Every structure is written in C-alpha cells, then in structure tokens.
Amino acid sequence: MRFLTAGESHGPELTAIIEGVPSQLPLTEEKINVHLARRQKGYGRGRRMQIEKDQVRITSGVRHGKTTGAPITLHVENKDWKHWVKIMGSAPLTEEEEKEVKRKITRPRPGHADLNGAIKYDHRDMRNVLERSSARETTVRVAVGAVAQELLNYFGIEVCGHVLEIGNIKSSQPEYSSISELKERSEASEVRCLDEEAGEKMKQAIDEAKENGDSIGGVVEVVAVNLPVGLGSHVHYDRKLDGKIARGVMSINAFKGVEIGIGFEAARLPGSLVHDEILHDEEQGYYRRTNRLGGFEGGMTNGMPVVVHGAMKPIPTLYKPLQSVDIESKEPFSASIERSDSCAVPAAAVVCEAAVAWELADAFLEKFGADTINDIDANLRAYTEKVRNF
C-alpha cells in the first residue's frame, strides 16, 4: 500500500489518496470518524479543537460500504477556512487585497520548519512553510491509519496507543489482561494513561506549563497483538519491518525518538536479560518466555505483541516565545505565536497508533496478497496452519 496527503492547516481541506487496499473490505466514514474524534481529545489541547469537528468524506474506492480495490480518496474539511480565504486562497490577489493581508510571517519560530523551509523553497513569507508543516496534517494520517486498522481488525489484529510519560511524570508499568482492556482504560483517561494517579499528576503538569506560557512533551506506547510470525524480512535493510515502523513514527511532527521493546535499555543490560527464550507447546506452537525485543527478531515479527515507544518533544509554539531573528530586518524579535496546544501527547498516541498500524497493514498485505479479502484470508489460514505444524 501507499498513500499521499495534501492540504494546509488553514486551507479548505486535507486530502489523502490511498492505493493498494484490497477489495471487499468493509469500510465506512463512521469507522474512520471514530479515530478522528479520538485524535481531537486529550487534556491540554488548544482552541483549534473547539473550532474543528473532523469528519471524513470518502469520494472514491468504496461502494456500498465495501472497498473496490481502486484508490481511496479521503477528504477532511477545515471549518476555520472561512476566516482564511484571502490569506490562504489559491487565486492571485489584487494590490489592494495584498495590502489587506497582514499576516505575512517573517519571524521564524525556534523548533519549527519555518526558517529551513523558507531558505530551501525561497519563501519570504514563511506561512507557505508553516501551513504545510503544521501538525494539522496528522488529521489525515490518522484517517489513513484508520483504514489500515480496519484491514488489520478484519483478521483479528488489534492496535492501541496510550501514554507512558508527560513532562517528568512517568506512569507505573502498565498492566492489563487484554488489548480490549487497554483500549477501554486509555480511552477513559483524559491523558490516555492507564495509571490514574500518574494521570492526575500529568494534568497538573500540563496546567503548570500552560500558566507559564510553556509546553511539555512525553512518551507514548503502541501495542499490536495477534500478528502472524514473519511480517517483514531479514534479507535487506529496507525490508526490515521494525525499521519501517521506526521511520513511520519518526516522521510524525515533533517525534524525536523511537524504541522497539525495551529499546535503549537493551544497551545497558547483559544479553541474558535482553533476548527472549523460545518455548513450544502443542496449543501455542512456538512462543517467547518474555517480550523484551518488542515482537521483533531479525526485522521480522515473531508472533509476540509488537511494542513501540515514541518520544515527542514539547510543542515549539510557545505563548512565552523564544527569541528569533526577523528575516527581513535581521533584527532580534520574540518569535511569532500561532494558536497551539500546551501538550499534545495524548493526541500523539493516536497518531503514533495510526503510523504503526499503517506499516503493519502494509507488511501484512505484502506477505498474504493484496487483491481481495477472500484470497488474503485463504492465504493466511494456510500459512497459520504451516506455522502451527512447523
């Protein structure tokens, strides 16, 4: 599968085109909208979430509730567009209209793409950069991930993201009996944290950051269960699935680190406390005693739950802005302020979940076929039987 997104933060809409989704997969706008609503929730979100109520329109690739195998087009309207028609419209402006457009940005914000993008693409108005580099684009990435999750769910594979850390507040090691419980408890928390005590402290930390005109980041975890053995490959660097997942997570706005399983902790431990012993019984077949490697060995899934951690830096748009330099006058100024969140980590857990789901779904289709659901199901059943008897 592959996808392409388009659109700006304050443009008329965000769009995604997905190619390679097999035919006969049940898919509705309502299923995708559930995930878009999840992305908009979370303690610490800004005023933009009060303006937008993200809803998707499917305009191709789905007929009567099932995919056709053709490219799927998703649209999400920006409700705020009506206030930005002259500023963000595609039509040329008259001289008089140009004078009215006062939101030209010449002061780059530290931590954003503003200055680098302006230099690279030769823009004197950095709005041309920040509108596309905005995290608003993750709206359609979540929509794309929702389609991937529908595919995975059809075959019993479930994915869930939740929060481990916000600021310097860490959750205790999360314990849950099933992925259903993980979903239920994370959805019930305003910060998507299973540890209720830590969750309250996280909310206090977000409030303090907001009062100080500051922002805070955190760490999210994505767990995927019921994956077959052998997604991905050991034979070449760009076919290793854990590498693809790491790339997908790092491409999310403000994400600066990725771990699979115990991640960096593995560098501090002896091998006997890192590698997962292999066991076998008649019912389960092969399985691992532990899951420190997060469901991967040699770039391939090993049948254990896939566990991915993503580290998100604090959002760089601050209400107590850092110093910058005006690209026209070269004079120092406080960086310009765009509407922003004080903490978007709970929402980032949903975005990270979408990114991981996409890579897992793509690898799943590469292994079992991509034309129609029925053929994929037959291939999966035959492979599952082979694995059980290996």
Residue, then its C-alpha position, 0 to 999 in steps of 0.5 A: m500500500r501507499f498513500l499521499t496527503a495534501g492540504e494546509s492547516h488553514g486551507p479548505e481541506l486535507t486530502a489523502i489518496i490511498e492505493g493498494v487496499p484490497s477489495q471487499l473490505p468493509l469500510t465506512e466514514e463512521k469507522i474512520n470518524v471514530h479515530l478522528a474524534r479520538r485524535q481531537k481529545g486529550y487534556g491540554r489541547g488548544r482552541r483549534m479543537q473547539i473550532e474543528k469537528d473532523q469528519v471524513r468524506i470518502t469520494s472514491g474506492v468504496r461502494h456500498g460500504k465495501t472497498t473496490g480495490a481502486p484508490i481511496t480518496l479521503h477528504v477532511e474539511n477545515k471549518d476555520w477556512k472561512h476566516w482564511v480565504k484571502i490569506m490562504g486562497s489559491a487565486p492571485l490577489t489584487e494590490e489592494e487585497e495584498k495590502e489587506v493581508k497582514r499576516k505575512i510571517t517573517r519571524p521564524r519560530p525556534g523548533h519549527a520548519d519555518l526558517n529551513g523551509a523558507i531558505k530551501y523553497d525561497h519563501r519570504d513569507m514563511r506561512n507557505v512553510l508553516e501551513r504545510s508543516s503544521a501538525r494539522e496534517t496528522t488529521v489525515r494520517v490518522a484517517v489513513g491509519a484508520v483504514a489500515q486498522e480496519l484491514l488489520n481488525y478484519f483478521g483479528i489484529e488489534v492496535c492501541g496507543h496510550v501514554l507512558e510519560i508527560g513532562n517528568i511524570k512517568s506512569s507505573q508499568p502498565e498492566y492489563s489482561s487484554i488489548s480490549e482492556l487497554k483500549e477501554r482504560s486509555e480511552a477513559s483517561e483524559v491523558r490516555c494513561l492507564d495509571e490514574e494517579a500518574g494521570e492526575k499528576m500529568k494534568q497538573a503538569i500540563d496546567e503548570a506549563k500552560e500558566n507559564g506560557d510553556s509546553i511539555g512533551g512525553v512518551v507514548e506506547v503502541v501495542a499490536v497483538n495477534l500478528p502472524v510470525g514473519l511480517g517483514s524480512h531479514v534479507h535487506y535493510d529496507r525490508k526490515l519491518d521494525g525499521k519501517i515502523a521506526r521511520g513511520v513514527m519518526s516522521i510524525n511532527a515533533f517525534k524525536g525518538v523511537e524504541i522497539g521493546i525495551g529499546f535503549e535499555a537493551a544497551r545497558l543490560p547483559g544479553s541474558l536479560v535482553h533476548d527472549e527464550i523460545l518455548h513450544d507447546e502443542e496449543q501455542g506452537y512456538y512462543r517467547r518466555t518474555n517480550r523484551l525485543g518488542g515482537f521483533e527478531g531479525g526485522m521480522t515479527n515473531g508472533m509476540p505483541v509488537v511494542v513501540h515507544g515514541a518520544m515527542k518533544p514539547i510543542p515549539t509554539l510557545y505563548k512565552p516565545l523564544q527569541s528569533v531573528d526577523i528575516e527581513s530586518k535581521e533584527p532580534f524579535s520574540a518569535s511569532i505565536e500561532r494558536s497551539d496546544s500546551c501538550a499534545v501527547p495524548a493526541a500523539a498516541v493516536v497518531c503514533e497508533a495510526a503510523v504503526a498500524w499503517e506499516l503493519a497493514d502494509a507488511f501484512l498485505e505484502k506477505f498474504g496478497a493484496d487483491t481481495i479479502n477472500d484470497i488474503d484470508a485463504n492465504l493466511r489460514a494456510y500459512t497459520e496452519k504451516v506455522r502451527n505444524f512447523 
